[in-house]
């Protein structure tokens, strides 16, 4: 499966035109922030990309704010 | 030698609303401000990946239709 198809099926088709804190179970008991969105997106595609390695998710919420996520191992304090 | 990093960009639009159902509207407004109302964003998603480059295609393995290409030249 291509990168494009994996992201479309497991991220875009789920989030696009949604109100995701209501429609997506993963957000139950979580706030619908960009910080949580990047974690959700990581869990949706990380394992499916093998043997390609997912390095970073960057999500722009507005022209002046974006969030980076490098996965659950690094940068967890 | 390290592998290159490739980024693909996607777009999606979504709505969201911050707040806790068991808080009063006033408390949600106090903590989250206007974000406690339903609103939307035009999100831009960048997915950055890394992998070994297939010397025959010049592409990262399995990123595109490499499987089909390999099948064709290997048979």
Backbone of each chain as nested JSON, in Angstrom:
{
  "chains": [
    {"id": "A", "residues": [
      {"number": 1, "name": "UNK", "atoms": {"N": [0.846, -1.203, 0.0], "CA": [0.0, 0.0, 0.0], "C": [0.878, 1.248, 0.0]}},
      {"number": 2, "name": "UNK", "atoms": {"N": [0.491, 2.235, -0.779], "CA": [1.287, 3.45, -0.878], "C": [1.104, 4.339, 0.35]}},
      {"number": 3, "name": "UNK", "atoms": {"N": [2.126, 5.162, 0.616], "CA": [2.053, 6.148, 1.702], "C": [0.769, 6.979, 1.588]}},
      {"number": 4, "name": "UNK", "atoms": {"N": [0.52, 7.447, 0.375], "CA": [-0.643, 8.306, 0.144], "C": [-1.95, 7.59, 0.52]}},
      {"number": 5, "name": "UNK", "atoms": {"N": [-2.039, 6.327, 0.142], "CA": [-3.275, 5.568, 0.4], "C": [-3.455, 5.262, 1.882]}},
      {"number": 6, "name": "UNK", "atoms": {"N": [-2.332, 4.994, 2.575], "CA": [-2.398, 4.703, 4.013], "C": [-2.885, 5.945, 4.776]}},
      {"number": 7, "name": "UNK", "atoms": {"N": [-2.311, 7.1, 4.454], "CA": [-2.691, 8.337, 5.16], "C": [-4.14, 8.7, 4.822]}},
      {"number": 8, "name": "UNK", "atoms": {"N": [-4.525, 8.484, 3.582], "CA": [-5.902, 8.812, 3.197], "C": [-6.89, 7.931, 3.966]}},
      {"number": 9, "name": "UNK", "atoms": {"N": [-6.634, 6.613, 3.967], "CA": [-7.579, 5.684, 4.57], "C": [-7.654, 5.81, 6.093]}},
      {"number": 10, "name": "UNK", "atoms": {"N": [-6.486, 5.96, 6.736], "CA": [-6.464, 5.892, 8.199], "C": [-6.434, 7.252, 8.9]}},
      {"number": 11, "name": "UNK", "atoms": {"N": [-6.286, 8.344, 8.124], "CA": [-6.268, 9.671, 8.753], "C": [-7.293, 10.607, 8.082]}},
      {"number": 12, "name": "UNK", "atoms": {"N": [-7.081, 10.875, 6.799], "CA": [-7.894, 11.898, 6.126], "C": [-9.369, 11.489, 6.077]}},
      {"number": 13, "name": "UNK", "atoms": {"N": [-9.64, 10.249, 5.689], "CA": [-11.04, 9.813, 5.578], "C": [-11.757, 9.833, 6.927]}},
      {"number": 14, "name": "UNK", "atoms": {"N": [-10.996, 9.737, 8.018], "CA": [-11.587, 9.748, 9.359], "C": [-11.786, 11.183, 9.863]}},
      {"number": 15, "name": "UNK", "atoms": {"N": [-10.792, 12.049, 9.628], "CA": [-10.837, 13.39, 10.222], "C": [-11.519, 14.441, 9.346]}},
      {"number": 16, "name": "UNK", "atoms": {"N": [-11.413, 14.288, 8.023], "CA": [-11.893, 15.353, 7.144], "C": [-13.402, 15.557, 7.283]}},
      {"number": 17, "name": "UNK", "atoms": {"N": [-13.806, 16.821, 7.437], "CA": [-15.209, 17.211, 7.599], "C": [-15.862, 16.534, 8.816]}},
      {"number": 18, "name": "UNK", "atoms": {"N": [-15.064, 16.253, 9.831], "CA": [-15.61, 15.665, 11.059], "C": [-15.599, 16.702, 12.181]}},
      {"number": 19, "name": "UNK", "atoms": {"N": [-16.328, 16.381, 13.25], "CA": [-16.055, 17.035, 14.538], "C": [-15.472, 15.925, 15.386]}},
      {"number": 20, "name": "UNK", "atoms": {"N": [-14.145, 15.822, 15.368], "CA": [-13.487, 14.572, 15.76], "C": [-13.584, 14.225, 17.238]}},
      {"number": 21, "name": "UNK", "atoms": {"N": [-13.747, 15.213, 18.14], "CA": [-13.85, 14.817, 19.557], "C": [-15.182, 14.119, 19.838]}},
      {"number": 22, "name": "UNK", "atoms": {"N": [-16.133, 14.279, 18.907], "CA": [-17.423, 13.592, 19.028], "C": [-17.429, 12.303, 18.209]}},
      {"number": 23, "name": "UNK", "atoms": {"N": [-16.858, 12.365, 17.009], "CA": [-16.992, 11.262, 16.054], "C": [-15.909, 10.189, 16.157]}},
      {"number": 24, "name": "UNK", "atoms": {"N": [-14.754, 10.53, 16.712], "CA": [-13.643, 9.572, 16.76], "C": [-13.424, 9.109, 18.204]}},
      {"number": 25, "name": "UNK", "atoms": {"N": [-13.598, 7.804, 18.435], "CA": [-13.53, 7.243, 19.794], "C": [-12.237, 7.58, 20.531]}},
      {"number": 26, "name": "UNK", "atoms": {"N": [-11.114, 7.627, 19.783], "CA": [-9.81, 7.873, 20.399], "C": [-9.807, 9.171, 21.225]}},
      {"number": 27, "name": "UNK", "atoms": {"N": [-10.666, 10.143, 20.822], "CA": [-10.681, 11.439, 21.502], "C": [-11.621, 11.496, 22.705]}},
      {"number": 28, "name": "UNK", "atoms": {"N": [-12.265, 10.358, 22.981], "CA": [-13.111, 10.303, 24.17], "C": [-12.24, 10.593, 25.396]}},
      {"number": 29, "name": "UNK", "atoms": {"N": [-12.653, 11.507, 26.231], "CA": [-11.901, 11.901, 27.426], "C": [-10.589, 12.624, 27.112]}},
      {"number": 30, "name": "UNK", "atoms": {"N": [-10.414, 13.069, 25.852], "CA": [-9.241, 13.898, 25.517], "C": [-9.728, 15.202, 24.895]}},
      {"number": 31, "name": "UNK", "atoms": {"N": [-8.958, 16.273, 25.091], "CA": [-9.289, 17.531, 24.422], "C": [-8.826, 17.461, 22.964]}},
      {"number": 32, "name": "UNK", "atoms": {"N": [-9.579, 18.11, 22.047], "CA": [-9.294, 17.983, 20.604], "C": [-8.197, 18.933, 20.129]}},
      {"number": 33, "name": "UNK", "atoms": {"N": [-7.07, 18.931, 20.804], "CA": [-5.987, 19.852, 20.489], "C": [-5.099, 19.304, 19.373]}},
      {"number": 34, "name": "UNK", "atoms": {"N": [-4.297, 20.188, 18.794], "CA": [-3.321, 19.742, 17.791], "C": [-2.318, 18.781, 18.419]}},
      {"number": 35, "name": "UNK", "atoms": {"N": [-1.999, 19.008, 19.702], "CA": [-1.075, 18.113, 20.414], "C": [-1.613, 16.678, 20.448]}},
      {"number": 36, "name": "UNK", "atoms": {"N": [-2.92, 16.55, 20.707], "CA": [-3.506, 15.205, 20.711], "C": [-3.696, 14.669, 19.289]}},
      {"number": 37, "name": "UNK", "atoms": {"N": [-3.996, 15.554, 18.338], "CA": [-4.173, 15.111, 16.945], "C": [-2.905, 14.456, 16.395]}},
      {"number": 38, "name": "UNK", "atoms": {"N": [-1.743, 15.043, 16.673], "CA": [-0.506, 14.455, 16.119], "C": [-0.251, 13.068, 16.727]}},
      {"number": 39, "name": "UNK", "atoms": {"N": [-0.608, 12.892, 17.999], "CA": [-0.452, 11.566, 18.62], "C": [-1.401, 10.563, 17.983]}},
      {"number": 40, "name": "UNK", "atoms": {"N": [-2.643, 10.987, 17.732], "CA": [-3.615, 10.117, 17.08], "C": [-3.129, 9.72, 15.687]}},
      {"number": 41, "name": "UNK", "atoms": {"N": [-2.679, 10.706, 14.919], "CA": [-2.233, 10.443, 13.539], "C": [-1.053, 9.469, 13.559]}},
      {"number": 42, "name": "UNK", "atoms": {"N": [-0.14, 9.647, 14.523], "CA": [1.018, 8.744, 14.628], "C": [0.546, 7.297, 14.841]}},
      {"number": 43, "name": "UNK", "atoms": {"N": [-0.363, 7.095, 15.776], "CA": [-0.803, 5.724, 16.075], "C": [-1.564, 5.121, 14.887]}},
      {"number": 44, "name": "UNK", "atoms": {"N": [-2.2, 5.95, 14.086], "CA": [-2.963, 5.445, 12.945], "C": [-2.08, 4.922, 11.812]}},
      {"number": 45, "name": "UNK", "atoms": {"N": [-0.881, 5.522, 11.632], "CA": [-0.101, 5.143, 10.439], "C": [1.255, 4.518, 10.733]}},
      {"number": 46, "name": "UNK", "atoms": {"N": [1.804, 4.687, 11.924], "CA": [3.186, 4.261, 12.208], "C": [3.462, 2.812, 11.793]}},
      {"number": 47, "name": "UNK", "atoms": {"N": [2.731, 1.865, 12.347], "CA": [2.997, 0.447, 12.084], "C": [2.695, 0.052, 10.639]}},
      {"number": 48, "name": "UNK", "atoms": {"N": [1.777, 0.769, 10.013], "CA": [1.338, 0.406, 8.664], "C": [2.324, 0.81, 7.583]}},
      {"number": 49, "name": "UNK", "atoms": {"N": [3.3, 1.667, 7.923], "CA": [4.248, 2.152, 6.923], "C": [5.45, 1.225, 6.745]}},
      {"number": 50, "name": "UNK", "atoms": {"N": [5.621, 0.25, 7.638], "CA": [6.794, -0.617, 7.599], "C": [7.033, -1.194, 6.211]}},
      {"number": 51, "name": "UNK", "atoms": {"N": [8.288, -1.28, 5.722], "CA": [9.54, -1.019, 6.422], "C": [9.981, 0.444, 6.406]}},
      {"number": 52, "name": "UNK", "atoms": {"N": [9.163, 1.316, 5.792], "CA": [9.467, 2.743, 5.859], "C": [9.27, 3.208, 7.299]}},
      {"number": 53, "name": "UNK", "atoms": {"N": [10.155, 4.079, 7.773], "CA": [10.098, 4.536, 9.162], "C": [9.455, 5.914, 9.231]}},
      {"number": 54, "name": "UNK", "atoms": {"N": [8.427, 6.041, 10.041], "CA": [7.802, 7.346, 10.251], "C": [8.723, 8.185, 11.125]}},
      {"number": 55, "name": "UNK", "atoms": {"N": [9.118, 9.349, 10.644], "CA": [10.082, 10.172, 11.38], "C": [9.408, 11.318, 12.13]}},
      {"number": 56, "name": "UNK", "atoms": {"N": [8.482, 11.992, 11.47], "CA": [7.858, 13.146, 12.121], "C": [6.481, 13.416, 11.534]}},
      {"number": 57, "name": "UNK", "atoms": {"N": [5.559, 13.771, 12.421], "CA": [4.265, 14.313, 12.019], "C": [4.292, 15.802, 12.335]}},
      {"number": 58, "name": "UNK", "atoms": {"N": [3.989, 16.621, 11.338], "CA": [3.85, 18.066, 11.581], "C": [2.451, 18.472, 11.156]}},
      {"number": 59, "name": "UNK", "atoms": {"N": [1.725, 19.093, 12.079], "CA": [0.346, 19.484, 11.783], "C": [0.17, 20.98, 12.003]}},
      {"number": 60, "name": "UNK", "atoms": {"N": [-0.197, 21.666, 10.916], "CA": [-0.456, 23.113, 10.993], "C": [-1.931, 23.326, 11.292]}},
      {"number": 61, "name": "UNK", "atoms": {"N": [-2.219, 24.026, 12.392], "CA": [-3.611, 24.314, 12.727], "C": [-4.038, 25.658, 12.148]}},
      {"number": 62, "name": "UNK", "atoms": {"N": [-3.139, 26.615, 12.194], "CA": [-3.35, 27.935, 11.591], "C": [-2.039, 28.305, 10.884]}},
      {"number": 63, "name": "UNK", "atoms": {"N": [-2.048, 29.379, 10.09], "CA": [-0.783, 29.766, 9.44], "C": [0.344, 30.058, 10.429]}},
      {"number": 64, "name": "UNK", "atoms": {"N": [0.005, 30.309, 11.695], "CA": [1.063, 30.673, 12.638], "C": [1.305, 29.643, 13.736]}},
      {"number": 65, "name": "UNK", "atoms": {"N": [0.569, 28.526, 13.727], "CA": [0.79, 27.501, 14.757], "C": [0.883, 26.114, 14.125]}},
      {"number": 66, "name": "UNK", "atoms": {"N": [1.97, 25.4, 14.428], "CA": [2.008, 23.985, 14.068], "C": [2.644, 23.186, 15.19]}},
      {"number": 67, "name": "UNK", "atoms": {"N": [2.335, 21.877, 15.216], "CA": [2.861, 20.983, 16.249], "C": [3.636, 19.853, 15.6]}},
      {"number": 68, "name": "UNK", "atoms": {"N": [4.806, 19.546, 16.153], "CA": [5.623, 18.425, 15.682], "C": [5.549, 17.274, 16.673]}},
      {"number": 69, "name": "UNK", "atoms": {"N": [5.587, 16.035, 16.131], "CA": [5.614, 14.859, 16.999], "C": [6.542, 13.812, 16.394]}},
      {"number": 70, "name": "UNK", "atoms": {"N": [7.459, 13.304, 17.219], "CA": [8.447, 12.331, 16.756], "C": [8.185, 10.94, 17.304]}},
      {"number": 71, "name": "UNK", "atoms": {"N": [6.979, 10.704, 17.812], "CA": [6.635, 9.371, 18.305], "C": [6.754, 9.252, 19.797]}},
      {"number": 72, "name": "UNK", "atoms": {"N": [6.239, 8.131, 20.343], "CA": [6.106, 7.994, 21.791], "C": [7.414, 7.733, 22.537]}},
      {"number": 73, "name": "UNK", "atoms": {"N": [8.471, 7.351, 21.848], "CA": [9.704, 6.996, 22.563], "C": [10.495, 8.226, 22.957]}},
      {"number": 74, "name": "UNK", "atoms": {"N": [10.689, 9.125, 21.965], "CA": [11.468, 10.32, 22.224], "C": [10.612, 11.414, 22.845]}},
      {"number": 75, "name": "UNK", "atoms": {"N": [11.232, 12.316, 23.542], "CA": [10.598, 13.547, 24.008], "C": [9.424, 13.338, 24.962]}},
      {"number": 76, "name": "UNK", "atoms": {"N": [9.368, 12.165, 25.618], "CA": [8.333, 11.991, 26.639], "C": [8.986, 12.238, 27.989]}},
      {"number": 77, "name": "UNK", "atoms": {"N": [8.462, 13.174, 28.731], "CA": [9.057, 13.485, 30.032], "C": [8.137, 13.086, 31.159]}}
    ]},
    {"id": "B", "residues": [
      {"number": 1, "name": "UNK", "atoms": {"N": [25.911, 5.424, 6.196], "CA": [25.344, 6.608, 5.54], "C": [23.863, 6.723, 5.931]}},
      {"number": 2, "name": "UNK", "atoms": {"N": [23.417, 7.913, 6.232], "CA": [22.014, 8.034, 6.66], "C": [21.08, 8.127, 5.461]}},
      {"number": 3, "name": "UNK", "atoms": {"N": [19.846, 7.738, 5.695], "CA": [18.846, 7.75, 4.636], "C": [18.208, 9.131, 4.513]}},
      {"number": 4, "name": "UNK", "atoms": {"N": [17.712, 9.46, 3.33], "CA": [17.038, 10.754, 3.166], "C": [15.67, 10.792, 3.852]}},
      {"number": 5, "name": "UNK", "atoms": {"N": [15.173, 11.982, 4.053], "CA": [13.84, 12.165, 4.645], "C": [12.908, 12.723, 3.573]}},
      {"number": 6, "name": "UNK", "atoms": {"N": [11.753, 12.109, 3.451], "CA": [10.777, 12.55, 2.457], "C": [9.506, 13.007, 3.17]}},
      {"number": 7, "name": "UNK", "atoms": {"N": [8.95, 14.122, 2.739], "CA": [7.717, 14.628, 3.348], "C": [6.601, 14.7, 2.318]}},
      {"number": 8, "name": "UNK", "atoms": {"N": [5.451, 14.178, 2.688], "CA": [4.266, 14.333, 1.843], "C": [3.233, 15.155, 2.605]}},
      {"number": 9, "name": "UNK", "atoms": {"N": [2.582, 16.065, 1.896], "CA": [1.654, 17.019, 2.523], "C": [0.209, 16.656, 2.187]}},
      {"number": 10, "name": "UNK", "atoms": {"N": [-0.638, 16.724, 3.203], "CA": [-2.07, 16.437, 3.047], "C": [-2.876, 17.587, 3.646]}},
      {"number": 11, "name": "UNK", "atoms": {"N": [-4.127, 17.707, 3.211], "CA": [-5.016, 18.746, 3.758], "C": [-6.31, 18.108, 4.248]}},
      {"number": 12, "name": "UNK", "atoms": {"N": [-6.828, 18.606, 5.358], "CA": [-8.18, 18.234, 5.759], "C": [-8.809, 19.377, 6.56]}},
      {"number": 13, "name": "UNK", "atoms": {"N": [-10.132, 19.412, 6.548], "CA": [-10.874, 20.425, 7.311], "C": [-11.647, 19.717, 8.407]}},
      {"number": 14, "name": "UNK", "atoms": {"N": [-11.625, 20.272, 9.603], "CA": [-12.36, 19.628, 10.692], "C": [-12.81, 20.67, 11.709]}},
      {"number": 15, "name": "UNK", "atoms": {"N": [-13.851, 20.296, 12.438], "CA": [-14.366, 21.157, 13.5], "C": [-14.033, 20.553, 14.855]}},
      {"number": 16, "name": "UNK", "atoms": {"N": [-13.926, 21.396, 15.856], "CA": [-13.754, 20.88, 17.212], "C": [-14.228, 21.898, 18.242]}},
      {"number": 17, "name": "UNK", "atoms": {"N": [-14.351, 21.415, 19.45], "CA": [-14.833, 22.256, 20.551], "C": [-14.144, 21.797, 21.825]}},
      {"number": 18, "name": "UNK", "atoms": {"N": [-13.48, 22.721, 22.482], "CA": [-12.817, 22.397, 23.75], "C": [-13.813, 22.522, 24.899]}},
      {"number": 19, "name": "UNK", "atoms": {"N": [-13.584, 21.752, 25.956], "CA": [-14.425, 21.896, 27.134], "C": [-14.703, 20.57, 27.805]}},
      {"number": 20, "name": "UNK", "atoms": {"N": [-15.233, 20.651, 29.003], "CA": [-15.604, 19.453, 29.753], "C": [-17.11, 19.492, 30.003]}},
      {"number": 21, "name": "UNK", "atoms": {"N": [-17.778, 18.369, 29.701], "CA": [-19.235, 18.319, 29.836], "C": [-19.693, 18.571, 31.27]}},
      {"number": 22, "name": "UNK", "atoms": {"N": [-18.861, 18.174, 32.228], "CA": [-19.281, 18.319, 33.622], "C": [-18.863, 19.674, 34.221]}},
      {"number": 23, "name": "UNK", "atoms": {"N": [-18.341, 20.568, 33.397], "CA": [-18.061, 21.929, 33.846], "C": [-19.195, 22.842, 33.387]}},
      {"number": 24, "name": "UNK", "atoms": {"N": [-19.355, 23.968, 34.071], "CA": [-20.337, 24.954, 33.635], "C": [-19.812, 25.663, 32.391]}},
      {"number": 25, "name": "UNK", "atoms": {"N": [-20.741, 26.262, 31.617], "CA": [-20.34, 27.017, 30.423], "C": [-19.372, 28.137, 30.809]}},
      {"number": 26, "name": "UNK", "atoms": {"N": [-19.606, 28.709, 32.008], "CA": [-18.75, 29.81, 32.469], "C": [-17.319, 29.331, 32.717]}},
      {"number": 27, "name": "UNK", "atoms": {"N": [-17.202, 28.157, 33.345], "CA": [-15.854, 27.645, 33.631], "C": [-15.14, 27.262, 32.339]}},
      {"number": 28, "name": "UNK", "atoms": {"N": [-15.886, 26.63, 31.401], "CA": [-15.278, 26.29, 30.109], "C": [-14.795, 27.554, 29.388]}},
      {"number": 29, "name": "UNK", "atoms": {"N": [-15.596, 28.626, 29.48], "CA": [-15.199, 29.886, 28.835], "C": [-13.964, 30.466, 29.506]}},
      {"number": 30, "name": "UNK", "atoms": {"N": [-13.933, 30.349, 30.833], "CA": [-12.807, 30.878, 31.601], "C": [-11.499, 30.183, 31.2]}},
      {"number": 31, "name": "UNK", "atoms": {"N": [-11.563, 28.858, 31.013], "CA": [-10.353, 28.075, 30.721], "C": [-10.014, 28.103, 29.226]}},
      {"number": 32, "name": "UNK", "atoms": {"N": [-11.028, 27.929, 28.379], "CA": [-10.756, 27.734, 26.941], "C": [-11.104, 28.954, 26.077]}},
      {"number": 33, "name": "UNK", "atoms": {"N": [-11.812, 29.954, 26.65], "CA": [-12.156, 31.149, 25.876], "C": [-13.029, 30.796, 24.681]}},
      {"number": 34, "name": "UNK", "atoms": {"N": [-12.836, 31.502, 23.534], "CA": [-13.664, 31.251, 22.353], "C": [-13.53, 29.824, 21.82]}},
      {"number": 35, "name": "UNK", "atoms": {"N": [-12.447, 29.127, 22.184], "CA": [-12.284, 27.733, 21.738], "C": [-13.306, 26.808, 22.394]}},
      {"number": 36, "name": "UNK", "atoms": {"N": [-14.061, 27.305, 23.392], "CA": [-15.104, 26.48, 24.002], "C": [-16.364, 26.453, 23.131]}},
      {"number": 37, "name": "UNK", "atoms": {"N": [-16.349, 27.221, 22.015], "CA": [-17.442, 27.14, 21.024], "C": [-16.97, 26.278, 19.849]}},
      {"number": 38, "name": "UNK", "atoms": {"N": [-17.931, 25.654, 19.154], "CA": [-17.56, 24.854, 17.98], "C": [-16.962, 25.77, 16.907]}},
      {"number": 39, "name": "UNK", "atoms": {"N": [-15.806, 25.374, 16.402], "CA": [-15.166, 26.142, 15.327], "C": [-14.316, 25.19, 14.483]}},
      {"number": 40, "name": "UNK", "atoms": {"N": [-13.837, 25.664, 13.348], "CA": [-13.112, 24.77, 12.451], "C": [-11.737, 25.284, 12.068]}},
      {"number": 41, "name": "UNK", "atoms": {"N": [-10.958, 24.376, 11.495], "CA": [-9.63, 24.737, 10.983], "C": [-9.411, 24.064, 9.638]}},
      {"number": 42, "name": "UNK", "atoms": {"N": [-8.592, 24.705, 8.814], "CA": [-8.091, 24.063, 7.598], "C": [-6.705, 23.524, 7.939]}},
      {"number": 43, "name": "UNK", "atoms": {"N": [-6.639, 22.247, 8.309], "CA": [-5.382, 21.666, 8.767], "C": [-4.476, 21.317, 7.585]}},
      {"number": 44, "name": "UNK", "atoms": {"N": [-3.185, 21.471, 7.799], "CA": [-2.188, 20.998, 6.834], "C": [-1.327, 19.964, 7.553]}},
      {"number": 45, "name": "UNK", "atoms": {"N": [-1.297, 18.747, 7.024], "CA": [-0.578, 17.636, 7.654], "C": [0.657, 17.284, 6.829]}},
      {"number": 46, "name": "UNK", "atoms": {"N": [1.814, 17.284, 7.495], "CA": [3.05, 16.864, 6.824], "C": [3.5, 15.541, 7.441]}},
      {"number": 47, "name": "UNK", "atoms": {"N": [3.643, 14.513, 6.606], "CA": [4.111, 13.207, 7.07], "C": [5.53, 13.017, 6.555]}},
      {"number": 48, "name": "UNK", "atoms": {"N": [6.502, 12.962, 7.483], "CA": [7.904, 12.804, 7.091], "C": [8.369, 11.383, 7.382]}},
      {"number": 49, "name": "UNK", "atoms": {"N": [8.888, 10.71, 6.358], "CA": [9.342, 9.332, 6.523], "C": [10.791, 9.199, 6.062]}},
      {"number": 50, "name": "UNK", "atoms": {"N": [11.4, 8.085, 6.454], "CA": [12.755, 7.795, 6.012], "C": [12.874, 6.302, 5.747]}},
      {"number": 51, "name": "UNK", "atoms": {"N": [13.708, 5.956, 4.771], "CA": [13.929, 4.545, 4.422], "C": [15.123, 4.475, 3.486]}},
      {"number": 52, "name": "UNK", "atoms": {"N": [15.595, 3.251, 3.282], "CA": [16.69, 3.051, 2.332], "C": [16.196, 3.328, 0.923]}},
      {"number": 53, "name": "UNK", "atoms": {"N": [17.08, 3.858, 0.09], "CA": [16.73, 4.139, -1.302], "C": [17.022, 2.903, -2.147]}},
      {"number": 54, "name": "UNK", "atoms": {"N": [16.05, 2.49, -2.925], "CA": [16.231, 1.379, -3.851], "C": [17.112, 1.869, -5.002]}},
      {"number": 55, "name": "UNK", "atoms": {"N": [18.293, 1.261, -5.178], "CA": [19.216, 1.774, -6.205], "C": [18.654, 1.677, -7.62]}},
      {"number": 56, "name": "UNK", "atoms": {"N": [17.74, 0.75, -7.843], "CA": [17.196, 0.588, -9.195], "C": [16.152, 1.632, -9.547]}},
      {"number": 57, "name": "UNK", "atoms": {"N": [15.393, 2.076, -8.535], "CA": [14.333, 3.055, -8.806], "C": [14.727, 4.457, -8.378]}},
      {"number": 58, "name": "UNK", "atoms": {"N": [15.662, 4.558, -7.421], "CA": [15.991, 5.86, -6.862], "C": [14.972, 6.314, -5.838]}},
      {"number": 59, "name": "UNK", "atoms": {"N": [13.952, 5.486, -5.594], "CA": [12.908, 5.821, -4.619], "C": [13.118, 5.041, -3.331]}},
      {"number": 60, "name": "UNK", "atoms": {"N": [12.429, 5.494, -2.281], "CA": [12.438, 4.739, -1.04], "C": [11.601, 3.478, -1.215]}},
      {"number": 61, "name": "UNK", "atoms": {"N": [12.079, 2.396, -0.657], "CA": [11.403, 1.111, -0.804], "C": [9.952, 1.205, -0.324]}},
      {"number": 62, "name": "UNK", "atoms": {"N": [9.044, 0.67, -1.104], "CA": [7.634, 0.546, -0.737], "C": [6.88, 1.868, -0.61]}},
      {"number": 63, "name": "UNK", "atoms": {"N": [7.538, 2.981, -0.935], "CA": [6.824, 4.249, -0.804], "C": [5.812, 4.417, -1.916]}},
      {"number": 64, "name": "UNK", "atoms": {"N": [6.169, 3.951, -3.074], "CA": [5.265, 4.108, -4.204], "C": [5.041, 2.744, -4.835]}},
      {"number": 65, "name": "UNK", "atoms": {"N": [4.957, 2.699, -6.118], "CA": [4.647, 1.424, -6.748], "C": [5.902, 0.603, -7.001]}},
      {"number": 66, "name": "UNK", "atoms": {"N": [6.766, 0.558, -5.99], "CA": [8.034, -0.146, -6.133], "C": [7.802, -1.649, -6.242]}},
      {"number": 67, "name": "UNK", "atoms": {"N": [6.806, -2.114, -5.53], "CA": [6.512, -3.549, -5.563], "C": [6.207, -3.999, -6.989]}},
      {"number": 68, "name": "UNK", "atoms": {"N": [5.351, -3.246, -7.653], "CA": [4.979, -3.562, -9.032], "C": [6.188, -3.501, -9.949]}},
      {"number": 69, "name": "UNK", "atoms": {"N": [7.029, -2.506, -9.721], "CA": [8.212, -2.321, -10.55], "C": [9.164, -3.503, -10.372]}},
      {"number": 70, "name": "UNK", "atoms": {"N": [9.38, -3.903, -9.122], "CA": [10.289, -5.011, -8.825], "C": [9.775, -6.301, -9.463]}},
      {"number": 71, "name": "UNK", "atoms": {"N": [8.466, -6.501, -9.348], "CA": [7.868, -7.707, -9.903], "C": [8.148, -7.787, -11.402]}},
      {"number": 72, "name": "UNK", "atoms": {"N": [8.0, -6.626, -12.048], "CA": [8.172, -6.554, -13.492], "C": [9.606, -6.878, -13.909]}},
      {"number": 73, "name": "UNK", "atoms": {"N": [10.574, -6.277, -13.228], "CA": [11.955, -6.481, -13.672], "C": [12.549, -7.773, -13.121]}},
      {"number": 74, "name": "UNK", "atoms": {"N": [11.971, -8.287, -12.028], "CA": [12.52, -9.496, -11.433], "C": [12.057, -10.75, -12.17]}},
      {"number": 75, "name": "UNK", "atoms": {"N": [10.89, -10.654, -12.819], "CA": [10.365, -11.846, -13.507], "C": [10.977, -12.029, -14.895]}}
    ]}
  ]
}
